[in-house]
Amino acid sequence: MVLSSPQGLRQRKAADDGSGDSGAEFKDECGQSEKMRRQAHEEVVWGQTPDGEVFRVPTTHDVLTGLFHPRYPKSHLDILNLSLLGLQLVLFYILPRPTAKIFFLFYFAFWRAAYDAGLGWVLTKQSKRKWMIREIQRLGWLDEKRNPAARNWIRAQLQGKMGKDYSFDELPLEYNTWLLFRQLVDMILLNDFLAYCMFAFTCFRVPEGLSFPVHAMRWIGGVALVVFNLWVKTEAHNVVKDYGWYWGDVFFQRGALVFDGVFELAPHPMYSVGYAGYYGLSLIIGSYAVLYVSLAAHAAQFAFLVLFENPHIKRMYGERKPIALRKPISVSETKKIQKVNRSSQFISSVEDNADQLSTPAATEGESATDTETETECEGKASGTLRSYRPTQPILLESAISQHDLHHKYFRRDVVILHNIDLPPANAMLALLLVYVVLGSSLPVLSYHATLALHFAHACAWCMFHNVGLGLLLRAQSKSKYLVRHFLKHYHYPSRDHGDGAVQEAFTNWKALYNISLCMTYTSLTSLAWKSYTAPVAWFEGDALLCHTLGALLIALHVWAAMESFEVLGVFGWFYGDFFMDDFPAHLEYTGIFRYLNNPELMSGASFLGLALISGSKLVGMLAVIRFVSHWWFLQTCRKSHRDSPHMRKLYGDSLRKDAGFVKVIKNVASKNARLLESRAGRHAPEIRRVAKEVKGTFDKVFEETADVVEEFLARSKPKISEVMQETKVLLQQSRERLVITRVARDLSSYDTTKYKISIVPSQSGDKRFHIGEPIKVNWQAPARHSRRDWIGIYKVGANKSTLVTKISSIGLWVPVHGEEWDQDAPVDETSRITTLGKEPELGVVSFEGSTLPWTTGQYEVRYHHDGKYNVLSLDGPCEVYVSKPAALDLTSIRECLAHIVPLCLDSDPDLIPLSCGGTQEPTDTDSAVARDMDDFSFWSEQQAKRICYVIKQAFGVEYAPDVVMADANLTALANRILVSKQLLVV
């Protein structure tokens, strides 16, 4: 993964680009080393501030060397840091062990809070509003005229830590602020690390009742984890350097950040596997207190990652992607999915040549919402409105796009229990869950018979989910088994071209797969619950350790499943490439798939976790059965396995051989192997031969076992005879929220008669605004007014009082001074009162987009004081209306939508239809299939909700946002409205 700044700022001089005289190379070894040294010095790294200033980034030095090496000069902050570290060592030796344990626990908690909460808060404010830069500018710490003493002190602290290429006066404020921030980070990190070690050492004990081999394994495992921790941190620092280590991109840009090496081992290795030393030291110390403190500290670090790091990366390097953007599929991909015009030819080709059909697909999930479109495609796209029969629905022609393909097959699909809708098919899922829960709570048989029954029940669902569905998927991949079944037994319209059979087969498959998945884990949980016995003594033996490890394994499973679904989406989650010929076939290894080819293997962690918690051999046996059956499933048909027949058929050579994790391990192993061979001397060939023989033996056993298991399971191929149909309904509810009114008590010092606001008339010259049309308001306030003043818009009559507003604005407000607000909260560090003056201050604010009312009616605007609800002036009423069609025909409805939709999309030319004045990207004009003139897209689902609100008020029909996003076309939406009006006639 590469995070690139707006400009590439890393440069090399001419001597490094290979353009010099090749005959001038040094011949001797000393000369070559001298040349390499000179080229290393010639590498120049450039930085750029947010204001655009470009500067040369000096070389920074290692913190440990600079702090502990006696020859390096020490700044005042270094002396403070060393004093704090030395104080910890002194207290560790002076204080009694019980007192030291309590002290270092709270001392470590302080430094951990300073890291995760303190640095997280400061970095978040710096990332959003450049808070540290603004504070230093406000206080004048680096201003020679305003605060020369502070500037000289900071200059002395920084110059002693840097090299000869550093110049305090020539470098920008952002870089010097970052250097000062680095010293604060070093102090927090070192004291946090030492405080944790001191707390762990105060808890040291030798667990009783363990044999010597167990103690040896405990120490070996602990030391290995600590060494692994140090290796990960070192490799990570080698990749990101000091710039990434100390969050330099929060202050300035320094070229591209390339995350390779150890960053391909695991997600966020510095925050995940980079804390393995915590658990290694817990093993060595042998204390539950150290283990749980380590878990809490690690959880705090993940909170830092989620609350600061990820949002910062999204702000800096993220890119908004419009929703419902119709991007035509390339010509080469379009040729793959062309269909035969006559349905008889299509059906006969399916019946006669089923074994020759391929199933191109993609493994990445779509970000669009899941509503099936009712659009039918015929011929080529047309950019003009044709002549239609006035009151009849039409068949829309459109270009082939991945957006339309997605909504053709996906709706609000149930994933586990998400999006569950009881009537009618999903009621079966609820009934199945109820019968398992009731069966586990109403014992009828003896205890051992009940356990056996629950084990058989869980084993049956596990085998059905992995083996049964695996065989069904394999049959679908080879011969289109499910599609052929529906084509044979069910009738579809002649103009359907087989789409109905594919959609119905896939719909039933999704329901069957989700039920099987839920029942597998529900039956497993029931077995674990029945076999579980709460320990009498939690702190004796390994009961507490087993519960802790079990909970961590279950959490690992949940995290891996969520990460997999985020990458795959509903398309990959439900194995859409086994059913859909339409989707283009391409693979992208992102998210958790960057590190693992088969992250679903982690789903077995929950089986192991419940086995540890319950202490049941039956649950452990079920975990083994699940691992073997799922391994067979992956070998047979799972799409992320390179050797899968289905994957080979679809993606061919585009499949990668090794995942990121495997690649990193192989690189480390190859380096160590070369080092071992260099030291083995004449024994190196013998070592290589033995290694190859051992590897060949394991591969042979693996292949033979796979063949035997597959042959055995193939004999029990199930036949699926029942199908289920899903029906989903999206309900929307809205409500008004009352507020606890906050009023100011200092109005006596303000002249309220000098506050005035007035609504600027619309283009028609009156105070009537079409819904979605911006509403501008002129305001006047005395010179000495609060800069936190704000103006809200409310329905007439909603507030009975003209002095205090008691109803929430629900986001329909704008600040008088926008720079004084951070979203809905006022900025704390700014002055609340404007400077003194005699002339009143004038201004204009505009209600646009989400600050506009999207319901018709009479409204008034209110000027409020100091971020509170005191009303200083109001104006109104003004009317918000919506235009309605002159007649109930397709042309009139489309013309009405052509006025409504652009307003709901904020008149953004990149979103609105070309027929309404939108702009077309050059890539669209060059493509084989041009964009439809009536297509539109969205930046967020909120814009689709606006269209739904306006359609309800203009035409009297209701739609979910998913429906509007699925159409995303004026003519398609007009046709849908016309059909709905005809169906709803009483």
Residue, then its C-alpha position, 0 to 999 in steps of 0.5 A: m500500500v502506498l500513501s502518496s502526498p499531493q506531490g512527490l517530494r523525494q529527489r536525487k541529484a544527477a549523479d544518482d540517476g545514472s546519467g553520468d560518465s560510466g567510464a569514470e567509475f572507481k576501480d578499487e574497493c576503497g574508491q567504490s565505498e567512497k562513491m557509495r558514501r558520496q551518493a548517500h550524502e547526495e540524496v535529498v529529501w524535500g518537505q512541504t508545509p500545508d501552505g506550500e513552502v518547500f524545504r530540505v528535510p534535515t537528517t534526524h538521529d536515533v533517540l536511544t543513542g542521543l539520549f543514553h550515549p555520553r558523547y551526545p549533548k543533552s538538552h533540558l528535556d533530555i535531562l528531565n527524561l533521564s531523571l524520570l527514568g532514573l527515578q523509576l529505577v530508584l523507587f523500584y529498589i527502595l519501595p517494598r514489593p506490595t507498595a511498588k506493585i500498586f505505585f507502578l500500576f498507577y504510574f504506568a496507567f498515567w503514562r499509558a493515558a498520556y500516550d493514548a489519550g493525551l497524544g491522541w487528543v493533541l494529534t487529532k486537533q493538529s490533524k483537523r485544525k493544525w492546533m499545535i501550530r496555531e497555539i505556538q503562533r498565538l503564544g509566540w514561542l518561536d517569534e523572536k520579537r514577541n517571546p525571544a526567551a522562549r525562542n532561544w530556549i527551544r532553539a538550544q534544545l533542538q540544535g543540540k539534537m540535530g546534525k550539521d545540516y539543520s538550521f533552526d532559522e531557515l526551517p519552517l515553523e511546522y518542522n521545528t514544532w514537529l521536532l519539539f513534539r518529538q521530544l515530548v513523544d520520546m519522554i512519554l514512550l520511554n517512561d511508558f515502557l519502563a513503567y510497564c517493565m517495573f510493574a511486571f518485575t514487581c509481580f514476578r513469581v514462579p507458578e507452583g505445580l508446573s513441571f520443568p518442561v512447562h517452565a522451560m516452554r514458558w520461558i522460551g515462548g516468552v523470550a521468543l515473543v519479546v524478541f519478535n516484538l523487538w524485531v517488528k518494531t525495528e523493521a517497522h521503523n526501518v520502513v516508515k523512518d522517523y517521519g512516520w514513527y512520530w506522525g510527521d504527516v500531521f505537520f508536513q508532507r515528505g513524499a510517498l509513504v511505502f508500507d512494505g516489509v513487515f507491514e505485509l505481515a499483519p494489519h497495523p503491525m506496530y499496534s497489533v503484533g508489535y505488542a507481542g512483548y506484552y504477552g511474552l513478558s506476562l508468560i515469563i513473569g507468570s502473573y495474571a495481573v501483568l496479563y490483564v494489565s497488558l490486555a488493557a494497555h493493548a486495548a487502549q492502543f487499539a483505541f488510539l488506532v481507531l479514534f486517531e490513526n485511522p481517521h487521520i489516514k482517511r482525512m489525509y489520503g482518503e478519496r471520496k467515491p460517489i455512490a451509484l456512479r454508472k461506470p461502463i464496463s470496458v469493451s473486453e469485459t462487455k464482450k464476455i457478458q453479451k447475451v443471445n437475443r432470443s430466449s429460446q437460444f439462451i435456454s437451449s444453450v444452457e441445457d445443451n452446453a452447460d458443462q462449457l459455461s464459464t462464470p467470470a466474477a470478482t471477489e471485491g465487494e461493492s460499496a453501493t446499497d442493495t436494491e434490485t432495479e426494475t430496469e430492463c436493458e435493450g439495445k444501445a444507450s440514448g441521450t434524448l427522451r423518446s416519444y412514449r405513450p403518455t400513461q404507460p410504463i416503458l422499458l429503459e435502455s441503459a449501458i452496462s455498468q457494475h452499479d446496475l449489475h450489483h443492484k440486479y442481484f443484491r437487495r437488503d440481503v441478510v448477513i448473519l442477523h443484519n438486515i433480518d426481515l421476518p416475513p416470509a422466508n427469513a421467518m424460517l431463520a427465526l424459527l430455527l434459532v428458536y428451536v435450538v435455543l429452546g432445545s438447549s434450555l429444556p433438557v429431556l434426556s439425561y445429562h450425557a444423552t443430552l450432550a451427545l444429542h447436542f454434539a450430533h446436532a452441531c456436527a450435522w450443521c457443521m458438516f452441512h455448512n462446509v461439505g453440503l454447501g461445498l458440494l452444491l457450490r462445486a456443482q454450480s461452478k461445473s454445471k450451473y446446477l442451481v440455475r438449471h434447476f430453476l430453468k427446468h422447473y419454473h416458468y419465466p417470461s420469454r423476454d427474460h433471457g434467463d435473468g429470472a432463473v439466475q436471480e431466483a437461484f442466487t436469492n435462495w442460495k443466499a438465504l440457505y447459506n445464511i441460515s446454515l452459517c447461523m445454525t452452525y454457530t448457534s448449535l456450537t454455542s448450545l453444545a458449549w453451554k451444555s458442557y460448561t461448568a463454572p470453575v469453583a476457584w478461578f485463581e487456581g490452576d488454568a481456569l482463568l487463563c483458559h477463559t481469557l484465551g478463549a475470549l481472545l480467540i472468539a474476538l479474533h474470529v469476530w474481527a476477521a469476519m468483519e474485516s473479510f466482509e468489509v473487503l468482500g462485500v455481499f458479492g464475495w460473502f455470498y460467493g456471487d462469482f459462482f452465479m453471475d456471468d455479468f460481473p467482470a472478473h478481476l481480483e484485488y488483494t486489499g484489507i485483510f486479504r493483503y496479509l492472508n489468502n484465506p482469512e476465513l480460517m480464523s473462523g475456527a478460532s471461535f471453536l477453539g475458544l469455546a473449547l477452552i472456555s467450556g473445557s469439553k472434549l466434545v467441543g474440542m472434537l467438533a473444532v477438529i471436525r470443523f477444521v478438516s471439513h472447512w479445509w476440504f471446502l477451501q481445497t474444493c471450491r473456495k474462491s480465495h484458494r489458488d489451487s481451487p478448480h473454480m478459481r483457476k477457471l475464473y481467474g487463471d494466472s491473476l491469482r497470486k501464489d503467496a499472501g503478504f504474511v507468507k511472503v514476509i515469513k519466507n523472506v526471513a527464512s531465506k535470509n536465515a537459510r543463506l546465513l546458515e549455509s554460509r556457516a555450514g561450509r561443506h555440510a551445506p549440500e547435505i542440509r539442503r537435501v534433508a530439507k527437501e526430503v522432509k518438505g516432499t514428505f509433508d506435501k505427499v501426506f497432505e495431498e494423499t489425505a486431501d484425496v481420501v477425504e474428498e473421495f469419502l465426502a463426495r459419496s454423501k453428496p446431498k440433494i437440495s429439494e426445498v427453496m426459500q424466497e426472501t421479501k424485504v421491506l425498508l421502513q423509515q421513521s423520523r422524529e423531532r428532538l426536543v432540546i434542553t434549552r441553554v440561555a445566556r445570562d449576560l444579555s443586559s450588556y447587549d443592545t438587542t435592538k441593533y440585531k437585525i436579520s432579513i430573508v433575501p427574496s428568491q429569483s421570483g422576487d418574493k419569499r417563496f423558495h422551491i425545496g432545495e433552493p438555497i435561502k440567503v439571509n442578511w444579518q446585522a449586529p453591533a460591533r461588540h457581538s459574540r462570534r458564536d452567534w448563529i442563525g436557525i430556520y424553524k417552521v412557523g408556530a413551532n416556537k411559541s416564544t419569540l425570546v427563546t427557542k425551545i425546539s431543536s434545529i435538527g441541523l438546520w442552522v448556520p454560524v454567523h462566523g463559520e471559522e469559530w465553530d468546529q462542526d457543532a461545537p464552538v472553538d474553545e481557543t478563540s475570543r468570544i467577543t469581537t473587537l471594539g468598534k462603533e460601526p455595526e457588522l454586516g454579513v450574509v449567510s446561506f442555508e444550503g444542502s443539509t442545512l435546508p428544510w426538506t419539507t414544504g411549509q412556512y418557515e422563519v429564521r432566528y438569530h441566536h446569541d453566543g451559541k445559546y438559544n436566546v433570540l435576538s432577531l427573527d424574520g419570516p415567514c417564507e414559504v418552501y414549496v415543491s413543483k408538481p407535474a401538470a399531468l400524470d404522464l411520463t413526460s410531465i413526471r420526468e420534467c418535474l424530476a429534472h427540476i427536483v433532482p439537481l436541487c437535491l444533489d446540490s446542483d453539483p455538475d459532477l453528479i446531476p444528469l447531463s440533460c440537466g447541465g451536468t459535466q462529463e469526464p473525459t474518460d466517459t467520452d472516450s469509453a465504448v459506451a457513453r454515459d446516459m444523459d439522464d444518469f445521476s450519482f451521489w456523494s452520500e446516501q443523504q442526498a438519496k434520502r432528500i430525493c425520497y422526501v421530495i418525491k413523497q411530497a410531489f407525487g405522493v409515493e414513498y421509496a427507500p433510498d436504496v430504490v432511488m440509488a438503484d435507478a439513479n436515472l431520471t427516466a427510470l425513476a419517472n417510469r417507476i413513479l408512474v407505475s407506482k401511481q397506477l398500482l396505488v389507485v384505489 
